[in-house]
Amino acid sequence: MKQILTAFLYFCFLGGLQAQEQSTGEITALKQKVASLEKEAAQKKKLSVSGYIQGQFQWGEEAASLKVGSANENKDESFNRIGIRRGRVKLTYTEGIASGVFHIDVTEKGFAFKDLYLNLTDPWWQSNQLRVGVFDQPFGYEIGYSSSRRESPERSTVFQRLFPDARDLGVMLSLQPEKTSPLAFLKLDAGLFAGNGVKLDTDSRKDFIAHLSANQYITMNLSVGLGVSLYEGSVYQGTENVYTMEEEAFVLSAAPSNKGKYARREYVGLDAQLALLTTLGTTSLRAEYLWGKQPGTEASSKSPNASSLPQTDTYIRPFSGWYLMFVQKIGISPFSFVLKYDAYDPNTRISGDAIGQHYTGIADLKQSTWGIGGIWDITSALRLQAYHEFNRNETSSQLADWREQVADDVFTLRLQYKF
């Protein structure tokens, strides 16, 4: 009996050892699985994917310029188009103090990249950054305000003319006191840029752009932002002919030495933002004013963004432009009302019937727009936007096609999905 009991206890002991070994193996395997999942989750956390799709319908009067579809096939009638205004995908990979951003735009018109840059954050206060690549130009407020959030379908006319790509190739330093500092509401963005939008860098000159901003909550329901911007750059002179304004006329300098030199490109900008929360909802007011000198061509005051140096005469114009936007969120509902006015005067030295004389022309006509619209934030990701632009152009009896107001109003209906 004693031998049988001893044998039974021996076999129980062996079984316990085997069970313990099996249990230890399972625990080890489980720990390895958890570690693998944690590593995979950490890798996924480093990579973030975001974007938005804007499908839209646009109607325009006979002379309107729409952002989707082709030009009007019948200049005597109004027309409409449908299309994808923006199809954005943004990839951001972050590891340590470094991050890389790859931002593309895909529509029926083709494929284009928007942002492509490396960002380095200081390891001490995490408030200062160095950015290198293609990214938003740090001038004013509206350029950096995402088109997925913008309450008007497009940026103001002055920004569309002076910053046609809203981005440039360059290097920028962003300085801001640490969050615990009493000066944490201040931020300075400053950098050197190619000055040619997202196209190839075509000359050895670099443009300086800087924006100093202050953003502060005055009370829990009131926030205020202020900013001042500076642009100091140049534009290559493609011929010996350079026109500058004196009084109400362009004066020609035709010296052979003008070709290959650079015309100064100078902007100054002021911006302000206010947001107030009341029982009526959030009321937002935003405004910007720009002025300076813009080198352009006879037919346009648009900034250069071509892949080659210009080969046209240079026209240097004093300009001004501004906008004022009012946005009222309706209580706690998902609806908002939008009212905006913007104006761009490419040549502040001349107006009206004087335009068309002394080398002046269509590029010197003032443009202004009244915009009225509504927004329905259906969900946090889905937005429906309706907006009508009443466009007004300066007229001159000296210009055959601009003696009367041009019919170029535009209506936009946009559905946006953001992810």
C-alpha positions in Angstrom: 0.0 0.0 0.0 2.8 2.3 0.9 4.5 1.7 -2.5 1.2 2.4 -4.4 0.8 5.7 -2.5 4.4 6.7 -3.2 3.9 5.9 -6.9 0.7 8.0 -7.0 2.3 11.0 -5.4 5.3 10.7 -7.8 3.0 10.8 -10.9 1.1 13.8 -9.5 4.3 15.6 -9.0 5.4 14.9 -12.6 2.0 16.1 -13.9 2.2 19.3 -11.8 5.7 20.0 -13.3 4.4 19.4 -16.8 1.3 21.6 -16.2 3.6 24.3 -14.7 5.9 24.2 -17.7 2.9 24.4 -20.1 1.4 27.3 -18.1 4.8 29.1 -18.1 5.1 28.6 -21.8 1.6 30.1 -22.4 2.4 33.1 -20.2 5.6 33.7 -22.1 3.8 33.4 -25.4 1.2 35.8 -24.2 3.8 38.3 -23.0 5.5 38.1 -26.4 2.1 38.7 -28.2 1.4 41.7 -26.0 4.8 43.2 -26.6 4.3 42.7 -30.4 0.9 44.4 -30.2 2.4 47.3 -28.2 5.2 47.7 -30.7 2.7 47.7 -33.6 0.5 50.2 -31.8 3.5 52.5 -31.2 4.4 52.3 -34.9 0.9 53.2 -35.9 0.9 56.1 -33.4 3.9 57.5 -35.2 2.0 57.6 -38.5 -1.2 59.7 -38.8 -3.4 59.9 -41.8 -5.9 62.7 -42.4 -7.6 64.5 -45.2 -10.8 65.7 -46.8 -12.8 65.6 -50.0 -14.7 68.5 -51.4 -17.2 67.8 -54.1 -19.0 70.8 -55.5 -21.5 72.3 -57.9 -20.8 75.8 -59.3 -23.0 78.2 -61.3 -21.6 81.3 -62.9 -22.7 84.2 -65.0 -21.3 84.3 -68.5 -18.0 85.9 -67.7 -17.4 84.0 -64.4 -14.3 82.0 -63.7 -15.1 78.7 -61.8 -12.8 76.5 -59.8 -14.1 73.2 -61.2 -14.7 72.1 -64.7 -13.7 73.9 -67.9 -14.3 77.5 -69.1 -17.7 78.6 -70.3 -18.5 77.1 -73.8 -21.0 79.9 -74.5 -19.9 83.4 -73.5 -23.5 84.8 -74.0 -25.1 82.5 -71.3 -24.6 81.5 -67.7 -23.1 78.0 -67.1 -22.6 75.4 -64.4 -20.0 72.8 -63.6 -19.4 69.9 -61.1 -16.1 68.6 -59.9 -13.8 67.7 -57.0 -12.4 71.0 -55.7 -10.0 69.4 -53.3 -9.1 65.8 -52.6 -6.5 65.9 -49.9 -4.5 63.2 -48.2 -2.0 64.1 -45.5 0.5 61.7 -44.0 2.5 62.7 -40.9 5.2 60.5 -39.4 6.6 61.5 -36.0 9.5 60.0 -34.1 11.2 61.9 -31.3 11.8 65.5 -32.2 11.4 65.0 -35.9 8.3 64.7 -38.1 7.8 64.5 -41.9 4.7 65.6 -43.7 3.6 64.4 -47.2 0.4 66.2 -48.4 -1.1 65.5 -51.8 -4.2 66.7 -53.8 -6.0 64.3 -56.1 -8.9 65.5 -58.3 -10.3 64.7 -61.8 -7.8 67.3 -63.1 -4.8 65.3 -61.9 -2.4 64.8 -59.1 -0.4 67.5 -57.3 1.5 67.7 -54.0 0.8 70.5 -51.5 3.1 70.1 -48.6 6.3 68.2 -48.3 8.5 69.1 -45.4 10.6 68.1 -42.4 9.8 69.5 -39.0 12.2 69.6 -36.0 10.9 70.5 -32.6 13.2 71.6 -29.8 13.6 68.9 -27.1 13.5 71.2 -24.1 10.3 73.4 -24.3 8.6 71.7 -27.3 7.5 75.2 -28.5 10.1 76.1 -31.1 10.4 74.5 -34.5 12.6 74.4 -37.6 10.8 73.6 -40.9 12.4 72.8 -44.2 10.6 72.0 -47.5 7.3 73.1 -49.2 4.7 74.5 -46.8 2.3 77.5 -46.2 3.9 80.9 -46.5 3.9 82.6 -43.0 2.1 85.8 -44.1 -1.1 86.9 -42.4 -3.9 84.7 -41.1 -5.9 83.5 -44.1 -3.1 81.6 -45.8 -2.5 79.2 -42.9 -6.3 78.8 -42.2 -7.1 75.3 -43.6 -9.5 75.2 -46.6 -11.3 72.4 -44.7 -12.4 75.0 -42.1 -12.6 78.1 -44.2 -16.1 79.6 -44.2 -15.8 81.0 -47.7 -15.0 78.6 -50.6 -11.8 80.4 -51.5 -9.2 82.8 -50.1 -9.7 86.5 -50.7 -8.7 88.0 -54.0 -5.6 89.8 -52.7 -4.1 86.5 -51.5 -5.0 84.6 -54.7 -3.1 87.3 -56.6 -0.1 87.8 -54.4 0.2 84.2 -53.1 -1.2 82.0 -55.9 0.0 78.7 -54.5 -0.3 79.8 -50.8 2.9 77.7 -50.4 6.6 78.1 -51.2 9.9 76.2 -51.0 12.0 77.4 -48.1 13.2 77.1 -44.5 11.3 78.6 -41.5 12.0 79.1 -37.8 9.0 79.3 -35.4 9.7 80.8 -32.0 7.3 80.8 -29.1 7.9 81.0 -25.3 7.1 77.8 -23.3 3.5 77.2 -22.2 4.2 78.3 -18.6 5.6 81.7 -19.7 3.5 84.8 -19.4 4.5 85.6 -23.0 3.3 82.2 -24.4 0.6 84.1 -26.4 3.3 85.5 -28.7 4.6 83.6 -31.8 7.1 84.5 -34.5 7.4 82.7 -37.8 10.2 83.8 -40.1 12.0 82.2 -43.0 13.7 82.4 -46.4 11.8 81.3 -49.4 12.4 80.7 -53.2 9.6 83.2 -53.9 8.2 81.0 -56.8 5.4 79.1 -55.2 5.6 75.3 -55.5 7.5 75.5 -58.8 11.3 75.1 -59.3 13.6 77.7 -57.7 14.7 79.8 -60.7 17.2 82.4 -59.4 19.8 82.9 -56.7 17.7 85.4 -54.7 15.7 84.4 -51.7 12.6 86.2 -50.2 12.2 86.9 -46.5 8.7 86.4 -44.9 7.8 86.9 -41.3 4.6 86.9 -39.2 4.4 88.0 -35.6 1.2 87.1 -33.9 -0.5 87.4 -30.5 -3.4 85.2 -29.4 -5.0 85.5 -26.0 -8.3 84.6 -24.2 -9.5 87.8 -22.6 -12.2 86.0 -20.7 -13.5 82.4 -21.0 -15.9 83.5 -23.7 -13.7 86.1 -25.6 -10.5 85.5 -27.5 -8.5 88.0 -29.5 -5.8 87.6 -32.1 -3.5 90.2 -33.7 -0.7 89.9 -36.2 1.7 91.8 -38.4 3.5 90.4 -41.5 6.4 91.5 -43.6 7.5 90.3 -47.1 10.8 91.4 -48.5 11.7 89.9 -51.8 12.4 90.4 -55.5 11.3 89.5 -59.0 13.6 88.9 -61.9 13.4 91.5 -64.7 13.1 89.6 -68.0 13.6 92.5 -70.4 15.2 95.9 -70.5 11.8 97.6 -70.1 10.7 98.5 -66.5 7.6 100.6 -65.9 7.1 102.4 -62.5 4.2 104.6 -61.4 4.7 108.4 -61.1 1.5 110.3 -60.3 -1.2 108.6 -62.5 1.1 107.3 -65.2 3.6 104.5 -65.8 7.1 105.8 -66.7 9.3 103.6 -68.8 12.9 102.9 -68.1 14.4 101.1 -71.1 18.0 100.8 -70.0 19.7 97.6 -71.3 21.2 97.1 -67.8 17.6 96.5 -66.5 17.5 93.0 -67.9 18.7 90.5 -65.4 18.3 92.8 -62.4 15.6 92.4 -59.8 12.5 94.5 -58.9 11.7 94.8 -55.3 8.7 92.9 -54.0 7.5 94.4 -50.7 4.3 93.7 -48.7 3.1 94.7 -45.2 0.1 93.1 -43.6 -2.0 93.5 -40.5 -4.5 90.9 -39.3 -7.0 90.6 -36.5 -9.4 88.0 -35.2 -12.1 88.1 -32.5 -14.4 85.3 -31.2 -17.2 85.9 -28.7 -19.4 83.2 -27.2 -22.9 84.3 -26.1 -26.3 82.7 -25.8 -26.8 83.4 -29.5 -23.8 81.3 -30.4 -20.2 82.0 -31.3 -19.7 85.3 -33.2 -16.4 85.5 -35.2 -14.9 88.6 -36.8 -11.7 88.4 -38.9 -10.0 91.1 -41.0 -6.7 91.7 -42.8 -5.2 94.6 -44.7 -2.2 94.4 -47.0 -0.3 97.1 -48.9 3.1 97.4 -50.7 4.8 97.1 -54.1 4.1 94.3 -56.6 6.2 93.6 -59.7 3.9 92.1 -62.4 3.3 92.2 -66.1 1.3 94.4 -68.4 -1.7 91.9 -68.2 -1.5 90.7 -64.6 -0.3 91.7 -61.1 -0.1 88.0 -60.1 3.1 86.9 -58.3 5.4 84.6 -60.3 4.9 80.9 -60.0 6.4 79.5 -63.3 9.2 76.9 -63.8 11.3 79.4 -65.8 12.4 83.0 -65.5 10.1 85.6 -66.9 10.7 87.1 -70.4 8.2 89.9 -70.2 8.4 93.6 -69.4 8.1 94.5 -65.7 5.4 96.7 -64.3 5.8 97.8 -60.7 2.5 98.7 -59.0 1.6 100.1 -55.5 -1.2 97.9 -54.3 -3.6 97.5 -51.4 -6.1 94.8 -50.4 -8.3 93.7 -47.5 -11.2 91.6 -46.3 -13.7 91.6 -43.5 -15.5 88.4 -42.5 -18.4 87.9 -40.1 -19.4 84.4 -39.0 -22.3 83.7 -36.7 -23.0 80.2 -35.4 -26.7 79.9 -34.7 -26.9 79.0 -31.0 -26.0 75.3 -30.3 -27.4 74.3 -33.7 -25.1 72.9 -36.5 -25.8 76.0 -38.7 -23.7 79.1 -39.3 -24.3 82.3 -41.3 -21.4 83.9 -43.2 -20.9 87.4 -44.6 -17.7 88.6 -46.2 -16.3 91.5 -48.2 -13.0 91.6 -49.9 -11.3 94.2 -52.2 -8.1 94.2 -54.1 -6.7 97.4 -55.8 -3.6 96.4 -57.9 -2.7 100.0 -58.6 -3.6 102.6 -55.9 -2.2 105.5 -58.0 -4.9 105.4 -60.7 -8.7 104.7 -60.9 -11.7 105.0 -63.1 -11.5 106.4 -66.6 -7.8 107.3 -66.2 -7.1 103.5 -66.6 -6.2 102.7 -70.1 -3.8 105.7 -70.6 -0.1 106.0 -70.1 0.6 102.2 -70.4 -2.1 101.3 -67.8 -4.7 98.6 -68.6 -6.8 95.8 -67.3 -4.2 94.7 -64.7 -4.8 98.0 -62.9 -8.6 97.6 -62.4 -9.9 97.2 -58.8 -11.9 94.1 -57.9 -14.3 93.6 -55.0 -16.6 90.8 -53.8 -19.5 90.6 -51.5 -20.0 87.0 -50.3 -23.0 85.6 -48.4 -23.5 82.0 -47.4 -24.5 79.3 -44.9 -22.9 76.2 -43.4 -24.5 73.1 -42.1 -22.1 70.9 -40.0 -24.1 67.7 -40.4 -21.7 65.7 -38.3 -18.1 66.4 -37.1 -16.9 65.0 -40.4 -19.5 66.1 -42.9 -20.2 69.7 -43.9 -22.6 71.2 -46.5 -21.7 74.8 -47.6 -23.6 77.2 -49.9 -22.1 80.5 -50.9 -22.8 83.3 -53.4 -20.2 85.8 -54.6 -21.3 89.1 -56.0 -18.3 90.2 -57.9 -17.7 93.9 -58.9 -15.0 95.2 -61.2 -13.8 98.7 -61.7 -14.9 100.2 -65.1 -13.1 102.6 -67.5 -14.3 104.3 -70.7 -10.7 103.8 -72.0 -11.0 100.0 -72.1 -13.4 98.5 -74.6 -14.3 95.3 -72.6 -14.5 97.1 -69.3 -16.8 100.1 -69.9 -19.6 98.4 -68.1 -19.8 96.0 -65.1 -18.8 92.5 -66.1 -21.3 89.7 -65.3 -19.2 87.2 -63.3 -21.1 86.3 -60.1 -20.6 82.8 -58.8 -22.7 80.4 -56.7 -21.0 77.4 -54.9 -22.6 74.4 -53.3 -20.0 72.1 -51.6 -20.2 68.9 -49.7 -17.2 68.1 -47.7 -16.1 64.9 -45.9 -13.2 65.2 -43.5 -11.3 62.2 -42.0 
